Amino acid sequence: MSKAKWLLPIVAGVAAGAFIARQYKKKALAEEADLLWSLLGLRPGARVGEVGAGTGSMTEQIAARLKTPGHLFATEIDDKRLRQLVKKKVQQDWRNVTVEASHAFDCRIPANSCDAIYMRAVYHHFTDPAQMNGSIFRALRPGGTLAVVDFTPRWWLAPCMPKGIPANRGGHGIPSAILAEELEQVGFEQVRSIANWPGRKFCLLFQKPIAS
Ligand SMILES: C[S@@+](CC[C@H](N)C(=O)[O-])C[C@H]1O[C@@H](n2cnc3c(N)ncnc32)[C@H](O)[C@@H]1O
């Protein structure tokens, strides 16, 4: 048998596997976006913030659901990811998305601008959680909601621990009780806790009190 003859099914198998994995990831992302959407009580036209958008996979999902005049402020602290986010915004013509460079101590979302804010696997990266949380609180309108998706420390992620995080995290990740306590310290009220969020994560839902 020639080399090409036995290589062909292997290449076709790898390509089919990659295609199936991509489709699975896309479906899982859309399902998680639907969960976030209903948890935050969002409607088309709402004004939303995403802290630590990464390369924008969830940004794309939520922005599409918000439509216009809905708006999404997508922030990111890492320069490379920020550039990728800006590139995606232009290439995919996200007209209802503003991309903002975040600071370690300020989410850079305008005060009182959002009905809701979410972040996914970002909180445990915060090096100055008190300042960040204060800025997120200010960015929400009174009565606005905050969904924080994160995970308890995972030993196998220890080699890529975020640098400069507070010492009490206990590894790469964050216990939900510490996260809740820190957000309550800046004025948030916890309204829900979901232990079985997709990706073996948890999700905590907070509200900025109406009288604030
Ligand atoms: C694990 S990634 C998650 C990315 C994205 N949320 C997702 O679910 O695909 C964590 C992201 O948080 C960003 N990040 C860390 N600290 C941040 C901060 N203070 N403000 C904004 N983004 C931050 C990192 O640069 C990184 O892109």
The ligand as an SDF file (V2000), in Angstrom:
LIG
                    3D

 27 29  0  0  0  0  0  0  0  0999 V2000
   -9.2060   32.2520   32.0580 C   0  0  0  0  0  0  0  0  0  0  0  0
   -9.3460   33.6640   31.0810 S   0  0  0  0  0  0  0  0  0  0  0  0
  -11.0940   33.7100   30.7570 C   0  0  0  0  0  0  0  0  0  0  0  0
  -11.4320   34.5200   29.5300 C   0  0  0  0  0  0  0  0  0  0  0  0
  -12.9160   34.6300   29.2120 C   0  0  0  0  0  0  0  0  0  0  0  0
  -13.6350   35.2500   30.3130 N   0  0  0  0  0  0  0  0  0  0  0  0
  -13.5040   33.2880   28.8670 C   0  0  0  0  0  0  0  0  0  0  0  0
  -14.3230   32.7870   29.6380 O   0  0  0  0  0  0  0  0  0  0  0  0
  -13.1250   32.7470   27.8220 O   0  0  0  0  0  0  0  0  0  0  0  0
   -9.1290   35.0030   32.2520 C   0  0  0  0  0  0  0  0  0  0  0  0
   -9.0610   36.3470   31.5840 C   0  0  0  0  0  0  0  0  0  0  0  0
   -9.1650   37.3930   32.5560 O   0  0  0  0  0  0  0  0  0  0  0  0
   -8.2940   38.4340   32.1710 C   0  0  0  0  0  0  0  0  0  0  0  0
   -8.0650   39.3040   33.3580 N   0  0  0  0  0  0  0  0  0  0  0  0
   -7.3460   39.0440   34.4630 C   0  0  0  0  0  0  0  0  0  0  0  0
   -7.3940   40.0890   35.3250 N   0  0  0  0  0  0  0  0  0  0  0  0
   -8.1830   41.0150   34.7430 C   0  0  0  0  0  0  0  0  0  0  0  0
   -8.6370   42.3190   35.1340 C   0  0  0  0  0  0  0  0  0  0  0  0
   -8.2800   42.8900   36.2960 N   0  0  0  0  0  0  0  0  0  0  0  0
   -9.4480   43.0000   34.2920 N   0  0  0  0  0  0  0  0  0  0  0  0
   -9.8150   42.4440   33.1110 C   0  0  0  0  0  0  0  0  0  0  0  0
   -9.4190   41.2320   32.6810 N   0  0  0  0  0  0  0  0  0  0  0  0
   -8.6220   40.5210   33.4940 C   0  0  0  0  0  0  0  0  0  0  0  0
   -7.0810   37.6820   31.6480 C   0  0  0  0  0  0  0  0  0  0  0  0
   -6.2310   38.4950   30.8840 O   0  0  0  0  0  0  0  0  0  0  0  0
   -7.7400   36.5770   30.8400 C   0  0  0  0  0  0  0  0  0  0  0  0
   -8.0100   36.9520   29.5240 O   0  0  0  0  0  0  0  0  0  0  0  0
  1  2  1  0
  2  3  1  0
  2 10  1  0
  3  4  1  0
  4  5  1  0
  5  6  1  0
  5  7  1  0
  7  8  2  0
  7  9  1  0
 10 11  1  0
 11 12  1  0
 11 26  1  0
 12 13  1  0
 13 14  1  0
 13 24  1  0
 14 15  1  0
 14 23  1  0
 15 16  2  0
 16 17  1  0
 17 18  1  0
 17 23  2  0
 18 19  1  0
 18 20  2  0
 20 21  1  0
 21 22  2  0
 22 23  1  0
 24 25  1  0
 24 26  1  0
 26 27  1  0
M  CHG  2   2   1   9  -1
M  END
$$$$
